[in-house]
Amino acid sequence: MTLLRPESTRAVVGVTSNRLLVDGVHRDWLRRKYLQALNRHAGVACVILPTVEAEDASEEVAPAIMRRLDGLVLTGDESNIDPAVLRAPASLTEADRQDVEVGILDRPRDRLSAVTIASAIALGMPILGICRGLQELNVYFGGTLRSSLAEWRPESGAMHAEKPDRPRDRQYDAAHSVGICSDGALFPIARTIEAQVNSLHNQGIEALAPALRREAWAPDGLVEAASVIGAPTLQIGVQWHPEWHVSTDLLSKQLFKAFGEACVGYHRTKKN
């Protein structure tokens, strides 16, 4: 986590964490790849946002924190999304909830994403969703997901799935191409109508939310990027992981740079 002095003029973004249950102990965690990419290539400072318990989901803590920030990053994670929790984060009670199902669901993360997305949209704040983060934006706005791409279409499952037989670093190499909409929000960033991206996900977008615009798609038609229609700034999600090879991949560099510039612009409007 980057610590800030009060006088700092650097844009500050909130980065979502995930819940991990180890030996019966709950922990919040986050891969440092996100923070490194944001610090070095977006030029922003980072605050790690903690996951949210059901009883705290309706509190004003998250909006109060968000008002101090200049952007929101919705990170990726292996867990699937529980749409019921993400759409109504305070709806489950202590008696009927099972927060973390190891390797399957992460409802504390779903609650965190729900309350931070709501705040970011209300504030007109820049948003960058990565992998799970794109899916969260889609569910938040009323879209649906396919819980298993492999069950939906085996060839799609193979295209998008994690490659466990490869070293971790090589799993994030380019896996397939994406087409990019020539008149959307992503094209001025990518400066191309086709790019190569990595792919490590089991869930995928089934129906795109009406509030979102398709920005990129895979050869099988799966939505790979989407933006919030009518957003006052950059509010976009991508299905791939730009944080992993950002130092060598041009599209990843451009995406983080554009997000950082949007956060700086937002920060300046808050000061004026």
N, C-alpha and C positions, 0 to 999 in steps of 0.2 A: 504494500500500500504506500502511495506517495503522500507524505505529510506536507501540509501547506501552511505558510505563514499568513496571517490575516491580510497583510498588505499585498499579497501576490495578485498579479493581474492575469495570470495564466488561467485559461479555461479549465474547469474541473468537471469531470464526468463521473457518473455513478455506474458501477459495473456489477451485474448480478452474480451472486454466489449460488452454490448448490448445497444441499444437505447430504451429509454422509453419516451413516450409522455404523460404528465400529465397536465391537464388544459392548453393545448396549449404550454407547455414549454418542450423542448427537454432535456433529461438528459441521461448521460451514467451511466450504473449500472452493478454490478457484485455481485453474491452471495459470501460471505466470505468463504464458505466451500472449494472453490478451493484454495484460498490463504492459509488457514490453513493446508490443506493437503500438499501443495507444500512446505511450510515453515517447517512443522514438520516431514514429512515423505519422501520428496524428498531432503530435506536439501538445498533448493535453496532460494534465495531472489526473490521477484516479483515486476514487473512494470506493472501497468494496462494500456493497450493500448486503446486509445479512438477510437470511431467509426469514419467513414470517409464520408464526404459529396461528392456528385457527382463531384463538381467542383474541389475537392482536390484529387481525386483518382489517377490522373496522376502525382502528385507532388512527389518529391524525399524525402519527410519528412519521410515516413514509412521506406524505405530502409536505410536511415541514422540512424534511431533509431535501426533497426534490427541489423546493424553491431556492435552495442554496446552490444548486448545481447548474451546469450549462449543457448537459447532454446525458443520454442514457444508452448504455450498451447492454443488450440482452445476449448473454453468452450461450454457447452450446453446452450440451451435456448428453450423456448416454441414456438418461431416463426418458421415458415417454411422458406425454402431457395428459393430465386428467382434465378434460374440457369443462366438466361441471365445476371443478374448483377454480380454474382460471377465470371462468365467467362470473362466478359468485364466490369470492375467496373467503367470505365469513359465513358461508351457509352450513358447513359441517360442524357438528358439536364434538366435544371431547369424547362422548360416549360412542359415537358411530364412525369416528375417523381412524384410519391407519395411515399415518403421515408418510412414512418412508417404507416402501417395499423394495428392498435392495436389488438394484439392477433393473427395476421395472418402472416405478413411479416415484416422483419427488414432489409431493403436494406443498411442502413449505416453499419450494422454489416457485411452484405455480402461483401461490399467493403473492410472493414477492413480485413476480412479473406482472400480475394483474394490477396491483396497487401502483406500481411504478409506471406502467404503461398509461394508466388512467391519468396520473399526474402529469406525465410528459406531454400527452395529447392536450390536456387542459391548458398547460403552460405554453404550448407551441414550441416545444423543445426538440432539438435534433435527437434522432433515434437511429441506432445501428443494431439490427438484429442479426445474429450469426447462427446458422443451423437451427437449433431448437428455438432461437430467438425469432427467426422468420415464422416458424410454426406457431409460436405464441402470439405474434401479431395477428396471424390469420384467425386463430381461435378466438382471441379477444374481440375481434370485430365481427364474429359470427360465421366464419368459415369452418370447414371441416377437414379432418385429416384421415389418411389411410394409416391404420395402426401398424400394418406390416406390408411393405412394398413387395416383399418376396411372395407373400400369399396372394397379393393382388395380381401380380404379373411377374413370373420367375425371372424373365430377362431384365426387368427393371430392378428387381431385388439384387441381381448380380451386379448391375451397373452402379448402383448407389451404395452398396453395402461396404462396411469396413473390411479391410484385407488383413486378417490376423496373421497370415503366414509371412507378412513382410515386416521388416524392422519398423518401429513406431514412426520414425521420421519419413520413411518411404510410403507409409500409408497415406500421407498427406500430399503425395505427388498428384499431378493432374490425372483425372480418371476419365473424363469425357468433355465434350464441347458443350457450350450453351449459346443459344441465339439471344441477341440483345435487341430490344425494341428500339427502333431508330429515333423515336420522338418521345422517349420517356425520361425519367430522372437519372437512370443509370448510364445512358449513352454519353452524355457530356463528361462523365467521369471515366468511362472505359475507352471512349473514342474509337470504338469498333463495334461491329454488329455480330461478332463471334469471338469467343474466348474459350480457353481451356481452364477447367476448374477441378479441384479435388472433390471427393464424394465419400462421406462416411456417415450414413444415416439409414435407419430402418423405417421411421415414419416419413410421411410426405404429405403435401397438400392434395386433398381430394377436390374440394370446391373452394375456390378463392372467394374471400369475403367481399361483399359489394363495395366496401370502403377502400379496398386495395386495388391497385393496378398492377397487372403482370409486367415485369420489367425484363425477365429472362426465363428461358425454358430449356430443358434437356432434350436430347434427341427423341426420347420416348414421350415428350409432351409435358413432363412434370414441371411444375412451376419452380424455378430456381432463384428468382428474386422478385420482390414486389414492394411497391411504395404506397404510402398513404395518400389517397386522392385529396387534392386541395390543401396539402400541408403547407404551412408558412415557411418551412425550412426543410432540410433533408431528413426525411423519416422513411427509412428503407430497411429491408431485411434481405439477406442472401442465404441460400441453402448450404453453400460451401464454407470452408474455413480460411478466410484471407489472412488470419493472424499467424498461420504456421510458417509459411515461406515468404513473408512480406518483404524480407530484405532482398529477395531475388525475383519475385513475381511482380510484374509491372501493374497488373490490374489490382492486386492487393495493395500496393503502395498508393495507387491513385484513389482507391476507396477510402483508406484511412486518412489520406491527406484531405480529401473532400469533406469527410466527417469532421476532422479537426477544424477546418476552415468554417464549417457551419457552426460549430460550438463557439469559436472565437466571435463570429458574428452575433450569435445569440447573447454571449457574455457582454458585448459592447452595447447591445440594445437595452440590457438590464441596467447598465450603469447610467445611460442617458435619460 
